[in-house]
Structure formats: structure tokens, C-alpha cells
Amino acid sequence: LWNYCNVLRDAGLSYQDYIEQLTYLLFLKMANERKKLQPERAPHIPEGHEWSDLLIPEGDALEIHYRKTLETLGREAGMLGTIFRKAQNKIQSPALLRRLIAELIDREEWSTLDVDVKGDAYEGLLEKNAEDTKTGAGQYFTPRPLIRAIVDVMHPAPGQTICDPACGTGGFLLIAHEYISSHYEMDSDQKRHLRFDALRGFDIVDSVTRLCAMNLYLHGIGGDESPVQTTDTLASPPSTNYDIVMTNPPFGKKSSITVINEEGEETKEKAIYYREDFWATTSNKQLNFLQHVKSLLKIHGRAAIVVPDNVLFEGGAGETVRRKLLHECDVHTLLRLPTGIFYAQGVKANVLFFDRKPASEKPWTKTVWIYDFRTNVH
């Protein structure tokens, strides 16, 4: 994979671009392998647009056919459409595209590799992408040791439903899947539920949802229907409630949306969400996500959410949300993280753990345990 990356990087592609291009090609190659080994588990690729069809044309004909394949797959339903939605060919050199397909990817039998090997390799690509701070990609990558620590204390179990409303590249979903698989002996129904129904993710960015869907696919998660969707999850109340919500929403105090003005130009406008299930109407992104996470939970459902310091101390809407949260939920634990743990350096962050409770006249929160994680303490 690193060799492929070097080839694409030398052609002027960014981390984000070449990971996307590898995503498309790896998916098609592995789908072709699965069709031979496990036809019942292989994704349905429309006739004329399978991996074997990319091995035939050369030169400009290959570039044209590849572009048409991406467009066709992007119109498909389910996981296929999620992975290829709005996909574009960024490899402008037909010779380079041919080399990538025929000489590099086609020579490897990916399905014979262990799933964890494929997953770890792909995670490595995503982490490299996150380190490319020029593109701001780091906001989509939560350090995996932090995710593992959160999942460990949330201890998800078979039969439970788990959601990440800002899923990024799918870290929480993947590690929750790994935790359940390694900690429990499951029957066939529980295994099927874990693969198809247990995990749900949402993200507003097409390219990130695509990476997440591919990441899940590499780990054998999902089927015809995609576990992840591209949507503004804050726009409306949830239609489904979950046992567990774990998430690291994007930092930044103000929500914004892209709109087209009268001149046909794209502009950014402040996003304010008017929802009856919200305690406060605000453009503060973190407060909106905190309220949304509460709405996503079933009664007695449990949440872990990464929040910046301002959520804990801000007045106005922040005070309203905090008071309501302490009353309607059991906010039992706050983990204060070291400054700089994320790629957005200097951001002081915390992990807030709470359980949603039934309606009550008295506040549910009685005691909050605060853990301060410090570095270089002897």
C-alpha cells in the first residue's frame, strides 16, 4: 500500500485524494475476489463495471471506462452507492492508472490476507491522512488508543445497538465491533446482528463517509444496506434510538451550512437548528451535538462524547443545556484529556459519560467523578 501511495504522491495527489483512489480500486478488486470465493457475500457490481472489465482497456479508453464505472456505481443503492457517491477519477495519467490496476493491485490476492491485516493497513493510511494537517483531515481521525479506552469502559455487548453521529472514518464503530467479537461467544443470530444491524454511523462529508464505508467493508461489516450515511444528522430528530452512542464531534463553536446565493455562488451561513427535542436553540456546534446525542439514546442508554472545555463552562445556551442534562441524565463521569491529544493542537478536550434516564421531578445526577489524565506525572 505504501508503494501505491508513493506512486500517487509523486503524481501530485494529496493524502485524501490517493486514499480515495485506492479505496475505489481496492473495493472493486476485493469484490471480484469475493465473487469467486464467497458469491453469496460479494457486493453486486453492475455488469460491465467489474474489476475484470478494468483490465481490458488501455490508454484513454481505460480512463474513460474507469470514469464511467465510478459514475455508474455512485448511482447504486446501499453500501455500493455510499462508497462511490460523487466519486471522481483524480488519476489523470492513463499510464499511471493502468500501472496501478494491472501491475500493482491486481497482482495481490487481498482476500487471502487476514482481515485484521487489511484493516490495520487501511487504518495506517487514514492516520497518514490525518497527519496531513494542510488539508485539515485530522479532524476526522480520533487517536485509536483513546477510542479503545472509551470502548473498554463502555463495554458494548451482543444484541446492543451502537451509533456514532459524527463517525468520521469509523473508529468507534470498528473498535466496538472488535470489542464485542473478542469478548463474547456469540450464536449465529448475534453474529448476524453484529454484522448487519448493531452499528450505525452518520457524517456530513461525502468523502469521509466513503472512507468509513470502505473501512467497515474491509472488516466484513455491513451488507447490501450501508451502516453509514452521508447526512446532516443535526437537521432533524432521530428516527431510531440506540443503546450506546460514542462520538467525537467536530470542534468549532459555530455550525455553518453551504448555500447558493442569487448569483449562483456558494456561501457559508450560520446554521441554527430549530428542534422541539432540543433544550436550547443555538449555533454552537458542540452544544447541538450534545443535545443530539441525548436524543439518540434509548431510556437507560449510555453515551460517551468528546467535548471541548467551553461546553462545561459557557453561559447562556450552554448553561441551559448543562442544567437539563444533569436533570434528565445521570452525568456520572468526566475524563479530562491532556492538551494536544488531537491534531488540532492546543484544544483542551474532555470525555463526558452519561446515561439517559426516565422523566423525573428530581435531577438524576447525584455525583460526578472527575478523572484528570496528566502526562509526565511521577
C-alpha positions in Angstrom: 0.0 0.0 0.0 2.8 2.4 0.8 4.3 1.7 -2.6 1.0 2.6 -4.2 0.9 5.8 -2.2 4.3 6.8 -3.3 3.3 6.3 -6.9 0.2 8.5 -6.5 2.0 11.1 -4.3 4.7 11.5 -7.0 1.9 12.2 -9.4 0.8 15.2 -7.3 -2.2 13.7 -5.4 -2.9 14.6 -1.8 -3.3 12.1 1.0 -7.0 12.5 0.8 -7.1 12.0 -2.9 -4.9 9.0 -3.2 -6.6 7.2 -0.3 -9.9 7.7 -2.1 -8.5 6.4 -5.3 -7.1 3.3 -3.5 -10.5 2.9 -1.9 -12.3 2.6 -5.2 -9.8 0.2 -6.8 -9.3 -2.0 -3.7 -13.1 -2.3 -3.3 -13.5 -3.5 -6.9 -10.6 -5.9 -6.7 -11.8 -7.4 -3.4 -15.4 -7.6 -4.7 -14.1 -9.6 -7.7 -12.2 -12.0 -5.3 -15.2 -12.4 -3.1 -17.4 -13.2 -6.1 -15.1 -16.2 -6.8 -14.6 -17.3 -3.2 -17.9 -16.4 -1.5 -20.5 -15.4 -4.1 -23.2 -15.0 -1.5 -21.2 -12.3 0.4 -19.9 -10.4 -2.6 -21.4 -7.0 -3.3 -23.3 -6.8 -6.6 -21.3 -4.9 -9.2 -23.2 -3.9 -12.4 -22.3 -5.8 -15.5 -19.5 -4.2 -17.4 -18.1 -2.4 -14.4 -16.3 -5.1 -12.5 -12.6 -5.4 -11.8 -12.0 -7.7 -14.8 -13.5 -5.0 -17.1 -10.8 -2.6 -16.0 -8.0 -4.9 -17.0 -9.0 -4.9 -20.7 -8.8 -1.2 -22.0 -5.6 0.8 -22.2 -4.7 4.4 -22.7 -7.5 7.0 -22.9 -10.1 4.2 -23.2 -9.2 3.0 -19.7 -9.6 6.5 -18.2 -13.0 6.9 -19.9 -14.2 3.5 -18.8 -13.0 4.0 -15.2 -14.7 7.4 -15.0 -18.0 5.8 -16.3 -17.6 3.0 -13.8 -17.3 5.4 -10.9 -20.4 7.3 -12.1 -22.4 4.1 -12.5 -21.5 2.7 -9.1 -22.3 6.1 -7.5 -25.9 5.7 -8.6 -26.3 2.3 -7.0 -28.2 1.7 -3.7 -26.8 0.6 -0.4 -23.1 0.3 0.6 -22.0 0.4 -3.0 -23.6 3.8 -3.6 -22.2 5.1 -0.3 -18.6 4.2 -1.2 -18.8 5.6 -4.8 -21.2 8.6 -4.2 -19.8 11.6 -6.1 -16.6 9.6 -6.9 -14.3 11.1 -9.4 -11.1 9.9 -11.0 -8.2 12.0 -9.8 -5.6 9.9 -11.7 -5.3 11.9 -14.9 -2.5 9.8 -16.4 -3.9 6.7 -18.2 -0.5 5.1 -18.0 -0.3 5.6 -14.2 -3.9 4.3 -13.8 -3.0 1.2 -15.9 0.1 0.6 -13.8 -1.9 0.9 -10.6 -4.6 -1.5 -11.7 -2.7 -4.2 -13.7 0.8 -4.1 -12.2 0.2 -3.4 -8.6 -3.3 -4.1 -7.2 -4.2 -6.9 -9.5 -1.1 -8.9 -8.6 -2.2 -9.2 -4.9 -4.9 -11.6 -3.7 -6.3 -9.3 -1.0 -9.0 -11.8 0.2 -6.3 -14.3 1.3 -4.9 -11.8 3.8 -6.2 -11.8 7.3 -9.0 -9.2 7.8 -7.0 -7.5 10.6 -4.0 -7.1 8.3 -6.2 -5.4 5.7 -7.9 -3.3 8.4 -4.6 -2.3 10.0 -3.1 -1.3 6.7 -6.1 0.8 5.9 -6.0 2.4 9.4 -2.4 3.3 8.7 -3.4 5.1 5.5 -6.1 7.0 7.4 -3.7 8.0 10.1 -1.2 9.3 7.5 -4.1 11.2 6.0 -4.8 12.7 9.4 -1.2 13.9 9.7 -1.6 15.9 6.5 -2.6 19.0 8.5 -2.6 21.2 5.4 -5.9 19.7 4.3 -7.5 19.7 7.8 -8.1 16.0 7.5 -7.1 15.4 11.1 -10.5 16.5 12.4 -11.8 13.2 11.1 -9.3 10.9 12.9 -9.6 10.3 16.6 -6.5 8.7 18.1 -7.2 5.0 18.3 -5.8 4.5 21.8 -8.4 7.0 23.1 -11.2 5.2 21.2 -10.1 1.9 22.7 -10.1 3.3 26.2 -13.6 4.7 25.7 -14.9 1.5 24.3 -13.3 -0.6 27.1 -15.2 1.4 29.8 -18.5 1.4 27.8 -18.2 -2.4 27.3 -20.7 -2.9 24.4 -22.4 -6.3 24.3 -24.0 -8.6 21.7 -27.5 -7.5 20.8 -26.9 -3.9 21.6 -27.1 -1.1 19.0 -24.3 1.4 18.8 -24.3 4.8 17.0 -21.7 7.5 16.1 -23.4 10.6 14.7 -20.1 12.1 13.6 -18.4 8.8 12.6 -15.5 10.1 10.5 -13.5 7.2 9.3 -15.4 4.8 11.6 -13.0 4.3 14.5 -15.7 4.0 17.3 -17.8 1.6 15.2 -14.8 -0.7 14.2 -13.4 -0.9 17.7 -16.8 -1.6 19.2 -17.2 -4.4 16.7 -13.7 -5.7 17.6 -14.5 -5.5 21.4 -17.8 -7.5 21.1 -16.2 -10.1 18.8 -13.2 -10.7 21.1 -15.1 -10.6 24.5 -18.1 -12.8 23.8 -19.0 -16.2 22.5 -21.9 -15.4 20.1 -24.5 -17.6 18.4 -25.4 -17.2 14.7 -28.2 -14.7 15.3 -25.9 -12.5 17.5 -23.2 -12.6 14.9 -25.6 -11.6 12.2 -27.0 -8.8 14.3 -23.4 -7.5 14.9 -22.6 -7.6 11.2 -25.7 -6.0 9.8 -27.7 -4.2 12.5 -25.7 -3.3 15.5 -23.6 -0.4 14.1 -24.8 2.9 12.6 -22.8 5.9 11.6 -23.5 9.3 10.1 -21.3 12.1 8.7 -21.9 15.2 6.7 -18.8 14.9 4.5 -19.2 12.6 1.4 -15.5 11.7 1.2 -15.3 10.8 4.8 -18.4 8.6 4.8 -16.9 6.8 1.8 -13.7 6.1 3.7 -15.8 4.9 6.7 -17.9 2.5 4.5 -14.8 1.1 2.9 -13.1 0.7 6.3 -16.2 -1.3 7.5 -16.2 -3.4 4.4 -12.6 -4.4 4.9 -13.6 -5.7 8.3 -16.6 -7.6 7.0 -19.2 -5.3 8.4 -22.4 -4.4 6.5 -24.2 -5.9 3.5 -26.4 -4.6 0.8 -27.5 -1.7 3.1 -24.8 0.6 4.2 -24.3 1.0 8.0 -23.2 4.6 7.4 -25.0 7.5 5.7 -24.0 10.9 4.4 -26.4 13.4 6.1 -26.6 16.4 8.4 -27.5 14.4 11.4 -28.3 17.5 13.4 -31.0 18.6 10.9 -33.9 16.6 12.4 -34.8 14.4 15.4 -33.5 10.8 15.2 -35.9 8.2 13.8 -34.1 5.4 15.8 -32.8 5.3 19.3 -29.7 3.4 20.4 -28.3 1.5 23.4 -24.9 3.2 23.1 -23.7 6.4 21.5 -19.9 7.1 21.3 -18.7 10.0 19.3 -16.1 12.8 18.8 -18.0 15.6 17.0 -16.0 18.2 15.0 -14.6 21.0 17.1 -15.5 24.6 16.3 -18.1 26.7 18.1 -20.3 27.7 15.2 -22.2 25.4 12.9 -22.3 26.5 9.2 -24.0 25.3 6.1 -23.2 25.9 2.4 -25.9 27.7 0.4 -26.2 29.0 -3.1 -26.9 32.7 -3.4 -28.8 34.6 -6.1 -25.6 34.9 -8.2 -25.1 31.1 -8.1 -22.1 31.3 -5.8 -21.5 29.1 -2.8 -21.5 30.9 0.6 -21.3 29.8 4.2 -24.2 30.7 6.6 -24.6 30.2 10.3 -26.6 27.0 10.9 -29.2 27.2 13.7 -31.2 24.0 14.3 -34.8 24.5 15.4 -35.8 21.2 17.0 -38.5 20.5 19.5 -36.4 17.9 21.2 -33.5 20.4 21.9 -33.4 22.2 25.2 -31.8 25.3 23.6 -31.7 26.8 20.1 -28.1 27.8 19.3 -25.5 27.8 16.5 -22.9 26.3 18.9 -21.9 23.0 17.3 -20.8 21.2 20.4 -24.0 22.1 22.3 -26.1 20.9 19.4 -24.2 17.6 19.2 -24.5 17.1 23.0 -28.3 17.6 22.8 -28.5 15.4 19.7 -26.6 12.6 21.5 -29.1 12.7 24.3 -32.0 12.4 21.8 -30.3 9.4 20.1 -30.3 7.3 23.3 -32.9 4.9 24.4 -34.1 5.3 28.0 -31.2 3.9 30.1 -29.0 4.2 27.0 -25.4 5.2 27.6 -23.2 7.9 26.0 -19.6 8.9 25.7 -18.9 12.2 23.9 -15.7 14.2 23.4 -16.3 17.8 24.1 -14.1 20.9 24.4 -13.8 22.9 27.7 -16.2 25.6 26.6 -19.1 23.2 26.8 -18.5 22.8 30.5 -18.3 26.4 31.4 -20.1 28.5 28.8 -23.1 30.6 29.9 -26.4 31.3 28.0 -27.4 28.2 26.0 -24.5 26.3 27.5 -25.9 26.7 31.0 -29.4 25.7 29.9 -28.1 22.5 28.2 -25.9 21.6 31.2 -28.8 22.1 33.7 -31.1 20.0 31.6 -28.5 17.3 31.0 -27.8 17.0 34.8 -31.6 16.8 35.4 -32.6 14.3 32.7 -29.5 12.2 32.6 -27.0 10.7 35.1 -23.8 12.5 34.2 -21.6 10.3 36.2 -18.0 10.7 34.8 -15.8 13.4 33.2 -12.4 12.4 31.8 -10.2 15.5 31.3 -7.7 14.8 28.5 -4.2 16.2 28.0 -3.9 19.3 25.8 -2.8 18.5 22.3 -4.1 14.9 22.2 -5.9 15.7 18.9 -4.3 17.0 15.7 -5.9 20.4 16.3 -3.1 21.4 18.7 -3.9 23.4 21.8 -7.6 22.3 22.1 -8.4 21.2 25.6 -10.9 18.3 25.4 -12.8 16.1 27.8 -14.8 12.9 27.5 -18.3 13.2 29.1 -20.0 9.9 30.1 -23.8 10.0 30.9 -26.8 7.7 30.9 -30.3 8.8 29.7 -33.0 8.3 32.4 -36.8 8.3 32.5 -38.7 11.6 33.3 -38.3 12.6 36.9 -39.0 15.6 39.1 -35.7 15.2 40.9 -32.3 15.5 39.0 -30.8 12.2 38.1 -27.2 13.3 38.5 -26.1 12.9 42.1 -22.3 12.6 41.9 -19.8 13.3 39.1 -16.5 11.5 39.1 -13.8 13.6 37.5 -10.6 12.0 36.3 -7.7 14.2 35.1 -5.4 12.4 32.7 -2.0 14.0 33.1 1.2 13.3 31.2 4.8 13.3 32.7 3.5 12.9 36.3 5.8 10.9 38.6 
